Amino acid sequence: MPMQASEIETLIRDAFPDAEVVIEDLRGDGDHYACRVVSSAFTGKSRVQQHQLVYKALGGRMGGELHALALQTSAPTTN
Amino acid sequence: MLDDTTKERIEQDIASEDVVLYMKGTPVFPQCGFSAAVVGVLTHLGVPFRGINVLDDMAIREGIKAFSDWPTIPQLYVKGEFVGGCDIIREMYETGELTEMMQTRGIDAKPAA
């Protein structure tokens, strides 16, 4: 069941208001996305914990209606 | 979705080998591109691992998601510790962190090519 990129983005932005979110529809089929999220919420967290936060923001859709979301997360780099 | 029997089985399985991969299909015949990608990485590093085919067992397939608090398969365990899914493994492989992490845990791994 396809999910719109805008829907994914809204869910992530709701959870991480400061986030920089870039979503790419890899095949144009609404089913295979790549998503990069940069947020201060990830500071000091392991990659596993960062991804778990995003999965939580997606409210259980990951692995269900959202089949493939390649995720890349990081905390903002301080310059 | 995690009964005591399944939890015990998972605890035994992740302790059974240094590197354990929960995957769809088998290391020789992965049945999902994401599982195949992680098998490819481990093979590349020359790390022996045990593959557990979640398609063979619905209780494990759902149980491991609850156990790790992680919604997707594959899932990699090293020395009983959850390391991540396909994206994290790929990223750690590319940065060389995966080799380093294996080596600090006493597992012989080749550097990423």
N, CA and C atoms of all chains as a GROMACS GRO file, in nm:
protein
  576
    1MET      N    1   0.085  -0.119   0.000
    1MET     CA    2   0.000   0.000   0.000
    1MET      C    3   0.089   0.125   0.000
    2PRO      N    4   0.088   0.201  -0.107
    2PRO     CA    5   0.180   0.314  -0.116
    2PRO      C    6   0.151   0.423  -0.014
    3MET      N    7   0.254   0.493   0.020
    3MET     CA    8   0.244   0.605   0.113
    3MET      C    9   0.312   0.724   0.047
    4GLN      N   10   0.249   0.841   0.059
    4GLN     CA   11   0.305   0.960  -0.005
    4GLN      C   12   0.429   1.010   0.068
    5ALA      N   13   0.523   1.061  -0.009
    5ALA     CA   14   0.644   1.118   0.050
    5ALA      C   15   0.609   1.232   0.146
    6SER      N   16   0.508   1.311   0.108
    6SER     CA   17   0.470   1.425   0.191
    6SER      C   18   0.417   1.378   0.327
    7GLU      N   19   0.351   1.264   0.327
    7GLU     CA   20   0.297   1.206   0.450
    7GLU      C   21   0.411   1.164   0.544
    8ILE      N   22   0.512   1.102   0.486
    8ILE     CA   23   0.630   1.060   0.563
    8ILE      C   24   0.697   1.184   0.622
    9GLU      N   25   0.712   1.284   0.537
    9GLU     CA   26   0.780   1.406   0.581
    9GLU      C   27   0.705   1.474   0.695
   10THR      N   28   0.572   1.481   0.684
   10THR     CA   29   0.492   1.542   0.790
   10THR      C   30   0.509   1.470   0.922
   11LEU      N   31   0.505   1.337   0.918
   11LEU     CA   32   0.519   1.258   1.041
   11LEU      C   33   0.656   1.284   1.106
   12ILE      N   34   0.758   1.291   1.024
   12ILE     CA   35   0.893   1.313   1.078
   12ILE      C   36   0.907   1.455   1.132
   13ARG      N   37   0.852   1.552   1.059
   13ARG     CA   38   0.862   1.692   1.105
   13ARG      C   39   0.782   1.715   1.233
   14ASP      N   40   0.671   1.647   1.245
   14ASP     CA   41   0.592   1.659   1.368
   14ASP      C   42   0.674   1.613   1.489
   15ALA      N   43   0.752   1.506   1.468
   15ALA     CA   44   0.828   1.449   1.579
   15ALA      C   45   0.958   1.525   1.605
   16PHE      N   46   1.017   1.577   1.496
   16PHE     CA   47   1.144   1.648   1.509
   16PHE      C   48   1.131   1.784   1.439
   17PRO      N   49   1.076   1.884   1.511
   17PRO     CA   50   1.046   2.013   1.448
   17PRO      C   51   1.168   2.082   1.387
   18ASP      N   52   1.287   2.053   1.439
   18ASP     CA   53   1.406   2.122   1.388
   18ASP      C   54   1.470   2.047   1.271
   19ALA      N   55   1.409   1.936   1.231
   19ALA     CA   56   1.478   1.845   1.139
   19ALA      C   57   1.491   1.897   0.997
   20GLU      N   58   1.603   1.859   0.940
   20GLU     CA   59   1.621   1.876   0.797
   20GLU      C   60   1.585   1.740   0.737
   21VAL      N   61   1.483   1.738   0.651
   21VAL     CA   62   1.434   1.610   0.598
   21VAL      C   63   1.442   1.611   0.446
   22VAL      N   64   1.508   1.511   0.392
   22VAL     CA   65   1.514   1.497   0.247
   22VAL      C   66   1.463   1.357   0.211
   23ILE      N   67   1.358   1.353   0.130
   23ILE     CA   68   1.301   1.224   0.092
   23ILE      C   69   1.308   1.207  -0.059
   24GLU      N   70   1.347   1.088  -0.097
   24GLU     CA   71   1.360   1.058  -0.238
   24GLU      C   72   1.275   0.935  -0.269
   25ASP      N   73   1.191   0.945  -0.369
   25ASP     CA   74   1.112   0.828  -0.413
   25ASP      C   75   1.198   0.753  -0.515
   26LEU      N   76   1.258   0.644  -0.468
   26LEU     CA   77   1.364   0.579  -0.546
   26LEU      C   78   1.316   0.522  -0.678
   27ARG      N   79   1.194   0.473  -0.681
   27ARG     CA   80   1.148   0.410  -0.806
   27ARG      C   81   1.024   0.478  -0.863
   28GLY      N   82   0.980   0.585  -0.796
   28GLY     CA   83   0.862   0.654  -0.843
   28GLY      C   84   0.735   0.573  -0.824
   29ASP      N   85   0.741   0.473  -0.733
   29ASP     CA   86   0.624   0.386  -0.714
   29ASP      C   87   0.556   0.410  -0.579
   30GLY      N   88   0.604   0.512  -0.504
   30GLY     CA   89   0.545   0.541  -0.374
   30GLY      C   90   0.566   0.430  -0.273
   31ASP      N   91   0.665   0.347  -0.296
   31ASP     CA   92   0.684   0.231  -0.208
   31ASP      C   93   0.830   0.212  -0.167
   32HIS      N   94   0.922   0.275  -0.239
   32HIS     CA   95   1.064   0.261  -0.206
   32HIS      C   96   1.126   0.400  -0.192
   33TYR      N   97   1.148   0.436  -0.065
   33TYR     CA   98   1.200   0.570  -0.040
   33TYR      C   99   1.338   0.565   0.024
   34ALA      N  100   1.412   0.673   0.001
   34ALA     CA  101   1.532   0.697   0.079
   34ALA      C  102   1.509   0.826   0.155
   35CYS      N  103   1.549   0.828   0.279
   35CYS     CA  104   1.519   0.944   0.362
   35CYS      C  105   1.640   0.980   0.448
   36ARG      N  106   1.674   1.108   0.446
   36ARG     CA  107   1.783   1.155   0.529
   36ARG      C  108   1.727   1.254   0.630
   37VAL      N  109   1.755   1.232   0.755
   37VAL     CA  110   1.703   1.320   0.859
   37VAL      C  111   1.820   1.370   0.945
   38VAL      N  112   1.829   1.501   0.957
   38VAL     CA  113   1.929   1.561   1.045
   38VAL      C  114   1.854   1.637   1.154
   39SER      N  115   1.877   1.600   1.278
   39SER     CA  116   1.806   1.667   1.387
   39SER      C  117   1.890   1.665   1.513
   40SER      N  118   1.874   1.770   1.594
   40SER     CA  119   1.948   1.777   1.719
   40SER      C  120   1.899   1.669   1.817
   41ALA      N  121   1.780   1.614   1.788
   41ALA     CA  122   1.727   1.506   1.873
   41ALA      C  123   1.817   1.383   1.870
   42PHE      N  124   1.903   1.375   1.769
   42PHE     CA  125   1.989   1.257   1.753
   42PHE      C  126   2.122   1.271   1.824
   43THR      N  127   2.149   1.391   1.875
   43THR     CA  128   2.279   1.416   1.939
   43THR      C  129   2.301   1.319   2.055
   44GLY      N  130   2.417   1.256   2.052
   44GLY     CA  131   2.453   1.165   2.161
   44GLY      C  132   2.385   1.030   2.156
   45LYS      N  133   2.311   1.002   2.047
   45LYS     CA  134   2.242   0.874   2.037
   45LYS      C  135   2.314   0.784   1.936
   46SER      N  136   2.305   0.654   1.958
   46SER     CA  137   2.362   0.560   1.863
   46SER      C  138   2.276   0.557   1.737
   47ARG      N  139   2.330   0.502   1.629
   47ARG     CA  140   2.253   0.493   1.506
   47ARG      C  141   2.124   0.414   1.527
   48VAL      N  142   2.137   0.305   1.602
   48VAL     CA  143   2.017   0.223   1.628
   48VAL      C  144   1.911   0.308   1.698
   49GLN      N  145   1.953   0.384   1.800
   49GLN     CA  146   1.856   0.468   1.872
   49GLN      C  147   1.798   0.576   1.782
   50GLN      N  148   1.880   0.633   1.694
   50GLN     CA  149   1.832   0.737   1.602
   50GLN      C  150   1.725   0.680   1.508
   51HIS      N  151   1.753   0.562   1.454
   51HIS     CA  152   1.654   0.502   1.363
   51HIS      C  153   1.527   0.463   1.438
   52GLN      N  154   1.546   0.416   1.562
   52GLN     CA  155   1.427   0.380   1.642
   52GLN      C  156   1.337   0.501   1.664
   53LEU      N  157   1.399   0.618   1.685
   53LEU     CA  158   1.319   0.740   1.704
   53LEU      C  159   1.238   0.771   1.577
   54VAL      N  160   1.301   0.755   1.461
   54VAL     CA  161   1.230   0.782   1.336
   54VAL      C  162   1.117   0.680   1.316
   55TYR      N  163   1.147   0.554   1.344
   55TYR     CA  164   1.044   0.451   1.329
   55TYR      C  165   0.924   0.480   1.420
   56LYS      N  166   0.955   0.531   1.541
   56LYS     CA  167   0.848   0.566   1.634
   56LYS      C  168   0.764   0.680   1.577
   57ALA      N  169   0.834   0.778   1.517
   57ALA     CA  170   0.764   0.892   1.457
   57ALA      C  171   0.670   0.844   1.346
   58LEU      N  172   0.709   0.738   1.279
   58LEU     CA  173   0.626   0.686   1.170
   58LEU      C  174   0.512   0.599   1.222
   59GLY      N  175   0.505   0.586   1.352
   59GLY     CA  176   0.389   0.523   1.415
   59GLY      C  177   0.358   0.381   1.368
   60GLY      N  178   0.459   0.299   1.357
   60GLY     CA  179   0.435   0.159   1.325
   60GLY      C  180   0.411   0.130   1.178
   61ARG      N  181   0.424   0.233   1.093
   61ARG     CA  182   0.401   0.207   0.950
   61ARG      C  183   0.519   0.136   0.885
   62MET      N  184   0.637   0.161   0.943
   62MET     CA  185   0.757   0.099   0.886
   62MET      C  186   0.747  -0.053   0.897
   63GLY      N  187   0.775  -0.120   0.786
   63GLY     CA  188   0.764  -0.265   0.785
   63GLY      C  189   0.622  -0.310   0.756
   64GLY      N  190   0.529  -0.216   0.759
   64GLY     CA  191   0.391  -0.247   0.725
   64GLY      C  192   0.357  -0.182   0.592
   65GLU      N  193   0.276  -0.075   0.597
   65GLU     CA  194   0.240  -0.009   0.471
   65GLU      C  195   0.359   0.060   0.406
   66LEU      N  196   0.458   0.090   0.488
   66LEU     CA  197   0.580   0.148   0.433
   66LEU      C  198   0.682   0.036   0.421
   67HIS      N  199   0.697  -0.012   0.299
   67HIS     CA  200   0.776  -0.133   0.278
   67HIS      C  201   0.926  -0.105   0.286
   68ALA      N  202   0.970  -0.004   0.211
   68ALA     CA  203   1.114   0.017   0.201
   68ALA      C  204   1.147   0.164   0.219
   69LEU      N  205   1.213   0.194   0.330
   69LEU     CA  206   1.259   0.329   0.357
   69LEU      C  207   1.404   0.319   0.401
   70ALA      N  208   1.493   0.350   0.308
   70ALA     CA  209   1.635   0.350   0.343
   70ALA      C  210   1.661   0.476   0.425
   71LEU      N  211   1.712   0.457   0.544
   71LEU     CA  212   1.720   0.567   0.639
   71LEU      C  213   1.864   0.604   0.667
   72GLN      N  214   1.888   0.734   0.668
   72GLN     CA  215   2.019   0.785   0.708
   72GLN      C  216   1.995   0.898   0.805
   73THR      N  217   2.047   0.886   0.925
   73THR     CA  218   2.020   0.987   1.027
   73THR      C  219   2.151   1.043   1.080
   74SER      N  220   2.146   1.168   1.121
   74SER     CA  221   2.263   1.224   1.190
   74SER      C  222   2.222   1.346   1.270
   75ALA      N  223   2.308   1.381   1.363
   75ALA     CA  224   2.291   1.504   1.439
   75ALA      C  225   2.359   1.615   1.360
   76PRO      N  226   2.314   1.739   1.376
   76PRO     CA  227   2.377   1.848   1.302
   76PRO      C  228   2.524   1.860   1.342
   77THR      N  229   2.610   1.886   1.245
   77THR     CA  230   2.751   1.906   1.279
   77THR      C  231   2.769   2.049   1.323
   78THR      N  232   2.841   2.068   1.431
   78THR     CA  233   2.863   2.203   1.479
   78THR      C  234   2.987   2.260   1.410
   79ASN      N  235   2.967   2.374   1.350
   79ASN     CA  236   3.079   2.435   1.277
   79ASN      C  237   3.152   2.537   1.363
   80MET      N  238   0.370  -0.925   2.121
   80MET     CA  239   0.400  -1.032   2.025
   80MET      C  240   0.525  -1.110   2.064
   81LEU      N  241   0.564  -1.104   2.192
   81LEU     CA  242   0.686  -1.175   2.231
   81LEU      C  243   0.656  -1.259   2.354
   82ASP      N  244   0.627  -1.388   2.329
   82ASP     CA  245   0.603  -1.476   2.443
   82ASP      C  246   0.735  -1.526   2.499
   83ASP      N  247   0.730  -1.583   2.619
   83ASP     CA  248   0.853  -1.623   2.688
   83ASP      C  249   0.934  -1.726   2.611
   84THR      N  250   0.863  -1.821   2.548
   84THR     CA  251   0.933  -1.926   2.474
   84THR      C  252   1.014  -1.867   2.359
   85THR      N  253   0.950  -1.776   2.284
   85THR     CA  254   1.018  -1.714   2.171
   85THR      C  255   1.136  -1.630   2.220
   86LYS      N  256   1.114  -1.557   2.328
   86LYS     CA  257   1.219  -1.473   2.384
   86LYS      C  258   1.340  -1.558   2.423
   87GLU      N  259   1.312  -1.672   2.488
   87GLU     CA  260   1.423  -1.760   2.528
   87GLU      C  261   1.497  -1.815   2.406
   88ARG      N  262   1.422  -1.850   2.304
   88ARG     CA  263   1.486  -1.903   2.182
   88ARG      C  264   1.576  -1.798   2.119
   89ILE      N  265   1.526  -1.675   2.114
   89ILE     CA  266   1.607  -1.567   2.055
   89ILE      C  267   1.734  -1.545   2.138
   90GLU      N  268   1.717  -1.545   2.270
   90GLU     CA  269   1.834  -1.524   2.356
   90GLU      C  270   1.938  -1.633   2.336
   91GLN      N  271   1.890  -1.757   2.319
   91GLN     CA  272   1.984  -1.868   2.293
   91GLN      C  273   2.049  -1.853   2.157
   92ASP      N  274   1.968  -1.816   2.057
   92ASP     CA  275   2.020  -1.805   1.920
   92ASP      C  276   2.126  -1.696   1.908
   93ILE      N  277   2.101  -1.580   1.968
   93ILE     CA  278   2.198  -1.472   1.950
   93ILE      C  279   2.326  -1.498   2.030
   94ALA      N  280   2.319  -1.593   2.125
   94ALA     CA  281   2.439  -1.629   2.201
   94ALA      C  282   2.510  -1.749   2.138
   95SER      N  283   2.446  -1.811   2.036
   95SER     CA  284   2.498  -1.937   1.981
   95SER      C  285   2.623  -1.916   1.896
   96GLU      N  286   2.634  -1.800   1.833
   96GLU     CA  287   2.749  -1.768   1.748
   96GLU      C  288   2.786  -1.623   1.773
   97ASP      N  289   2.910  -1.586   1.737
   97ASP     CA  290   2.952  -1.448   1.753
   97ASP      C  291   2.866  -1.353   1.667
   98VAL      N  292   2.839  -1.398   1.544
   98VAL     CA  293   2.764  -1.313   1.451
   98VAL      C  294   2.641  -1.388   1.403
   99VAL      N  295   2.526  -1.330   1.429
   99VAL     CA  296   2.400  -1.394   1.391
   99VAL      C  297   2.316  -1.295   1.311
  100LEU      N  298   2.268  -1.340   1.196
  100LEU     CA  299   2.188  -1.254   1.110
  100LEU      C  300   2.046  -1.310   1.095
  101TYR      N  301   1.949  -1.233   1.142
  101TYR     CA  302   1.809  -1.266   1.115
  101TYR      C  303   1.776  -1.214   0.976
  102MET      N  304   1.733  -1.302   0.890
  102MET     CA  305   1.718  -1.263   0.749
  102MET      C  306   1.601  -1.336   0.684
  103LYS      N  307   1.566  -1.288   0.563
  103LYS     CA  308   1.466  -1.357   0.484
  103LYS      C  309   1.541  -1.445   0.384
  104GLY      N  310   1.521  -1.575   0.394
  104GLY     CA  311   1.596  -1.670   0.312
  104GLY      C  312   1.720  -1.716   0.386
  105THR      N  313   1.811  -1.778   0.315
  105THR     CA  314   1.932  -1.832   0.375
  105THR      C  315   2.053  -1.757   0.318
  106PRO      N  316   2.169  -1.767   0.386
  106PRO     CA  317   2.289  -1.700   0.334
  106PRO      C  318   2.318  -1.739   0.188
  107VAL      N  319   2.292  -1.864   0.152
  107VAL     CA  320   2.317  -1.907   0.015
  107VAL      C  321   2.208  -1.857  -0.079
  108PHE      N  322   2.087  -1.847  -0.027
  108PHE     CA  323   1.975  -1.808  -0.112
  108PHE      C  324   1.886  -1.707  -0.041
  109PRO      N  325   1.936  -1.582  -0.031
  109PRO     CA  326   1.854  -1.478   0.033
  109PRO      C  327   1.729  -1.450  -0.050
  110GLN      N  328   1.618  -1.422   0.017
  110GLN     CA  329   1.494  -1.399  -0.057
  110GLN      C  330   1.446  -1.255  -0.046
  111CYS      N  331   1.539  -1.166  -0.019
  111CYS     CA  332   1.504  -1.024  -0.010
  111CYS      C  333   1.632  -0.946  -0.034
  112GLY      N  334   1.623  -0.838  -0.108
  112GLY     CA  335   1.741  -0.761  -0.144
  112GLY      C  336   1.817  -0.704  -0.026
  113PHE      N  337   1.742  -0.667   0.080
  113PHE     CA  338   1.807  -0.608   0.197
  113PHE      C  339   1.887  -0.714   0.273
  114SER      N  340   1.828  -0.833   0.284
  114SER     CA  341   1.900  -0.943   0.348
  114SER      C  342   2.023  -0.979   0.266
  115ALA      N  343   2.006  -0.984   0.134
  115ALA     CA  344   2.118  -1.017   0.046
  115ALA      C  345   2.232  -0.917   0.062
  116ALA      N  346   2.197  -0.789   0.079
  116ALA     CA  347   2.299  -0.685   0.093
  116ALA      C  348   2.385  -0.709   0.217
  117VAL      N  349   2.321  -0.745   0.328
  117VAL     CA  350   2.397  -0.768   0.452
  117VAL      C  351   2.480  -0.895   0.442
  118VAL      N  352   2.426  -1.000   0.380
  118VAL     CA  353   2.504  -1.121   0.355
  118VAL      C  354   2.628  -1.086   0.273
  119GLY      N  355   2.609  -0.999   0.173
  119GLY     CA  356   2.720  -0.956   0.088
  119GLY      C  357   2.828  -0.886   0.168
  120VAL      N  358   2.788  -0.798   0.259
  120VAL     CA  359   2.883  -0.724   0.342
  120VAL      C  360   2.962  -0.821   0.431
  121LEU      N  361   2.891  -0.912   0.498
  121LEU     CA  362   2.959  -1.005   0.590
  121LEU      C  363   3.054  -1.096   0.513
  122THR      N  364   3.011  -1.139   0.395
  122THR     CA  365   3.095  -1.224   0.311
  122THR      C  366   3.221  -1.149   0.270
  123HIS      N  367   3.201  -1.023   0.235
  123HIS     CA  368   3.312  -0.938   0.195
  123HIS      C  369   3.415  -0.921   0.307
  124LEU      N  370   3.366  -0.910   0.428
  124LEU     CA  371   3.455  -0.894   0.543
  124LEU      C  372   3.515  -1.026   0.587
  125GLY      N  373   3.467  -1.136   0.526
  125GLY     CA  374   3.518  -1.269   0.562
  125GLY      C  375   3.478  -1.312   0.702
  126VAL      N  376   3.363  -1.262   0.748
  126VAL     CA  377   3.317  -1.294   0.883
  126VAL      C  378   3.219  -1.412   0.878
  127PRO      N  379   3.251  -1.520   0.950
  127PRO     CA  380   3.156  -1.630   0.954
  127PRO      C  381   3.032  -1.590   1.035
  128PHE      N  382   2.915  -1.631   0.991
  128PHE     CA  383   2.794  -1.595   1.064
  128PHE      C  384   2.689  -1.703   1.049
  129ARG      N  385   2.595  -1.700   1.141
  129ARG     CA  386   2.482  -1.791   1.133
  129ARG      C  387   2.362  -1.713   1.082
  130GLY      N  388   2.300  -1.761   0.976
  130GLY     CA  389   2.178  -1.698   0.926
  130GLY      C  390   2.056  -1.768   0.984
  131ILE      N  391   1.961  -1.689   1.030
  131ILE     CA  392   1.836  -1.748   1.078
  131ILE      C  393   1.724  -1.699   0.986
  132ASN      N  394   1.662  -1.793   0.919
  132ASN     CA  395   1.559  -1.759   0.820
  132ASN      C  396   1.424  -1.734   0.889
  133VAL      N  397   1.384  -1.607   0.893
  133VAL     CA  398   1.260  -1.575   0.964
  133VAL      C  399   1.136  -1.622   0.886
  134LEU      N  400   1.156  -1.650   0.758
  134LEU     CA  401   1.041  -1.696   0.678
  134LEU      C  402   0.999  -1.839   0.718
  135ASP      N  403   1.091  -1.907   0.788
  135ASP     CA  404   1.060  -2.044   0.834
  135ASP      C  405   0.975  -2.045   0.959
  136ASP      N  406   0.966  -1.931   1.026
  136ASP     CA  407   0.905  -1.934   1.159
  136ASP      C  408   0.839  -1.800   1.192
  137MET      N  409   0.708  -1.800   1.190
  137MET     CA  410   0.631  -1.679   1.213
  137MET      C  411   0.656  -1.620   1.352
  138ALA      N  412   0.673  -1.709   1.452
  138ALA     CA  413   0.693  -1.660   1.590
  138ALA      C  414   0.824  -1.584   1.599
  139ILE      N  415   0.928  -1.635   1.533
  139ILE     CA  416   1.058  -1.566   1.533
  139ILE      C  417   1.049  -1.440   1.449
  140ARG      N  418   0.980  -1.449   1.336
  140ARG     CA  419   0.970  -1.334   1.246
  140ARG      C  420   0.910  -1.212   1.316
  141GLU      N  421   0.803  -1.234   1.391
  141GLU     CA  422   0.741  -1.123   1.464
  141GLU      C  423   0.814  -1.098   1.596
  142GLY      N  424   0.860  -1.207   1.658
  142GLY     CA  425   0.925  -1.196   1.789
  142GLY      C  426   1.052  -1.113   1.786
  143ILE      N  427   1.132  -1.132   1.682
  143ILE     CA  428   1.260  -1.060   1.677
  143ILE      C  429   1.237  -0.910   1.663
  144LYS      N  430   1.126  -0.872   1.597
  144LYS     CA  431   1.096  -0.729   1.582
  144LYS      C  432   1.066  -0.667   1.719
  145ALA      N  433   0.992  -0.740   1.800
  145ALA     CA  434   0.961  -0.691   1.935
  145ALA      C  435   1.085  -0.694   2.022
  146PHE      N  436   1.161  -0.803   2.010
  146PHE     CA  437   1.281  -0.822   2.093
  146PHE      C  438   1.380  -0.707   2.072
  147SER      N  439   1.403  -0.670   1.945
  147SER     CA  440   1.501  -0.566   1.914
  147SER      C  441   1.440  -0.427   1.912
  148ASP      N  442   1.306  -0.419   1.922
  148ASP     CA  443   1.235  -0.293   1.900
  148ASP      C  444   1.276  -0.235   1.764
  149TRP      N  445   1.263  -0.318   1.662
  149TRP     CA  446   1.310  -0.283   1.528
  149TRP      C  447   1.212  -0.344   1.428
  150PRO      N  448   1.154  -0.262   1.338
  150PRO     CA  449   1.038  -0.310   1.260
  150PRO      C  450   1.070  -0.393   1.136
  151THR      N  451   1.198  -0.402   1.100
  151THR     CA  452   1.228  -0.467   0.972
  151THR      C  453   1.331  -0.578   0.987
  152ILE      N  454   1.339  -0.661   0.884
  152ILE     CA  455   1.438  -0.766   0.869
  152ILE      C  456   1.522  -0.725   0.747
  153PRO      N  457   1.651  -0.740   0.743
  153PRO     CA  458   1.739  -0.815   0.834
  153PRO      C  459   1.775  -0.741   0.963
  154GLN      N  460   1.827  -0.818   1.058
  154GLN     CA  461   1.879  -0.764   1.183
  154GLN      C  462   2.008  -0.839   1.217
  155LEU      N  463   2.110  -0.762   1.247
  155LEU     CA  464   2.240  -0.823   1.276
  155LEU      C  465   2.272  -0.815   1.425
  156TYR      N  466   2.310  -0.929   1.479
  156TYR     CA  467   2.357  -0.936   1.618
  156TYR      C  468   2.504  -0.976   1.620
  157VAL      N  469   2.583  -0.903   1.699
  157VAL     CA  470   2.723  -0.938   1.717
  157VAL      C  471   2.747  -0.954   1.866
  158LYS      N  472   2.797  -1.072   1.904
  158LYS     CA  473   2.820  -1.104   2.046
  158LYS      C  474   2.696  -1.073   2.130
  159GLY      N  475   2.582  -1.107   2.077
  159GLY     CA  476   2.458  -1.092   2.151
  159GLY      C  477   2.400  -0.952   2.152
  160GLU      N  478   2.467  -0.860   2.080
  160GLU     CA  479   2.422  -0.720   2.083
  160GLU      C  480   2.366  -0.681   1.945
  161PHE      N  481   2.253  -0.614   1.944
  161PHE     CA  482   2.191  -0.570   1.819
  161PHE      C  483   2.270  -0.455   1.759
  162VAL      N  484   2.315  -0.474   1.635
  162VAL     CA  485   2.399  -0.373   1.571
  162VAL      C  486   2.319  -0.286   1.474
  163GLY      N  487   2.219  -0.347   1.409
  163GLY     CA  488   2.137  -0.265   1.320
  163GLY      C  489   2.077  -0.346   1.206
  164GLY      N  490   2.006  -0.272   1.122
  164GLY     CA  491   1.946  -0.330   1.002
  164GLY      C  492   2.032  -0.297   0.880
  165CYS      N  493   1.974  -0.315   0.765
  165CYS     CA  494   2.048  -0.303   0.639
  165CYS      C  495   2.116  -0.167   0.621
  166ASP      N  496   2.045  -0.058   0.648
  166ASP     CA  497   2.101   0.076   0.625
  166ASP      C  498   2.223   0.100   0.714
  167ILE      N  499   2.208   0.064   0.842
  167ILE     CA  500   2.316   0.088   0.937
  167ILE      C  501   2.438   0.002   0.903
  168ILE      N  502   2.414  -0.123   0.868
  168ILE     CA  503   2.526  -0.212   0.835
  168ILE      C  504   2.600  -0.161   0.713
  169ARG      N  505   2.523  -0.118   0.613
  169ARG     CA  506   2.585  -0.066   0.491
  169ARG      C  507   2.669   0.059   0.521
  170GLU      N  508   2.609   0.148   0.602
  170GLU     CA  509   2.680   0.272   0.637
  170GLU      C  510   2.807   0.240   0.716
  171MET      N  511   2.796   0.148   0.813
  171MET     CA  512   2.913   0.113   0.895
  171MET      C  513   3.019   0.042   0.812
  172TYR      N  514   2.974  -0.033   0.713
  172TYR     CA  515   3.069  -0.101   0.624
  172TYR      C  516   3.146   0.003   0.543
  173GLU      N  517   3.073   0.099   0.488
  173GLU     CA  518   3.136   0.200   0.403
  173GLU      C  519   3.236   0.288   0.479
  174THR      N  520   3.205   0.316   0.605
  174THR     CA  521   3.296   0.402   0.683
  174THR      C  522   3.408   0.322   0.748
  175GLY      N  523   3.402   0.190   0.739
  175GLY     CA  524   3.505   0.107   0.802
  175GLY      C  525   3.475   0.074   0.948
  176GLU      N  526   3.363   0.131   1.000
  176GLU     CA  527   3.330   0.108   1.141
  176GLU      C  528   3.294  -0.037   1.171
  177LEU      N  529   3.240  -0.104   1.072
  177LEU     CA  530   3.195  -0.242   1.095
  177LEU      C  531   3.315  -0.332   1.121
  178THR      N  532   3.417  -0.318   1.037
  178THR     CA  533   3.540  -0.396   1.056
  178THR      C  534   3.599  -0.367   1.194
  179GLU      N  535   3.606  -0.237   1.227
  179GLU     CA  536   3.662  -0.196   1.354
  179GLU      C  537   3.584  -0.255   1.472
  180MET      N  538   3.452  -0.246   1.460
  180MET     CA  539   3.366  -0.296   1.566
  180MET      C  540   3.385  -0.447   1.586
  181MET      N  541   3.394  -0.521   1.474
  181MET     CA  542   3.415  -0.666   1.482
  181MET      C  543   3.548  -0.695   1.549
  182GLN      N  544   3.651  -0.621   1.505
  182GLN     CA  545   3.785  -0.647   1.557
  182GLN      C  546   3.796  -0.617   1.706
  183THR      N  547   3.731  -0.508   1.749
  183THR     CA  548   3.738  -0.478   1.893
  183THR      C  549   3.664  -0.582   1.976
  184ARG      N  550   3.576  -0.657   1.909
  184ARG     CA  551   3.507  -0.764   1.980
  184ARG      C  552   3.574  -0.900   1.957
  185GLY      N  553   3.695  -0.894   1.901
  185GLY     CA  554   3.773  -1.016   1.884
  185GLY      C  555   3.731  -1.103   1.768
  186ILE      N  556   3.661  -1.044   1.672
  186ILE     CA  557   3.619  -1.119   1.554
  186ILE      C  558   3.707  -1.077   1.437
  187ASP      N  559   3.762  -1.177   1.370
  187ASP     CA  560   3.852  -1.149   1.259
  187ASP      C  561   3.772  -1.097   1.140
  188ALA      N  562   3.796  -0.972   1.101
  188ALA     CA  563   3.726  -0.915   0.985
  188ALA      C  564   3.824  -0.840   0.898
  189LYS      N  565   3.810  -0.858   0.769
  189LYS     CA  566   3.895  -0.785   0.674
  189LYS      C  567   3.849  -0.641   0.665
  190PRO      N  568   3.941  -0.550   0.635
  190PRO     CA  569   3.897  -0.412   0.614
  190PRO      C  570   3.807  -0.402   0.491
  191ALA      N  571   3.716  -0.306   0.492
  191ALA     CA  572   3.628  -0.286   0.376
  191ALA      C  573   3.713  -0.248   0.256
  192ALA      N  574   3.680  -0.306   0.141
  192ALA     CA  575   3.761  -0.280   0.021
  192ALA      C  576   3.734  -0.140  -0.031
   0.00000   0.00000   0.00000
